Amino acid sequence: MQIIDTQQLSRATGKAQRTIQLWQQQGKLPQPLPVKNRTVWTLDTIRDWLIVNMPDADLSALDDV
């Protein structure tokens, strides 16, 4: 299982990492996985969310994950 964090999601969306954190707090993103003090999601979950909610996102930025 591949995971993605807020920094990687920031690169894919072109949004600041703080914006990603705010979206997560507001419930705009899928529920993250419980991994200690980190906010992470499965790559498949975020890829699906981006396709639906941000069709202009750079999905190729997720290829390095």
LINPE-V225317 format. One line per field, one symbol per residue. phi: phi as a letter, one per 40 degrees, with the letter a starting at -180 (. if undefined). psi: psi as a letter, one per 40 degrees, with the letter a starting at -180 (. if undefined). burial: 1 if it has 16 or more other C-alpha atoms within 10 Angstrom, else 0. A space follows every 50 residues. Layout:
BEGIN
phi: ???
psi: ???
burial: ???
END
This chain:
BEGIN
phi: .cbbbccccccccgbcdcccccdcccgcbcccccbfcbbbbcdccccccc dccadcccccccccc
psi: hiiiaddddddddeiidddddddddeeeiihiiggbeihiiidddddddd dddgeeigddeede.
burial: 00011111111110001001100100001001000000111010011001 000000111000000
END
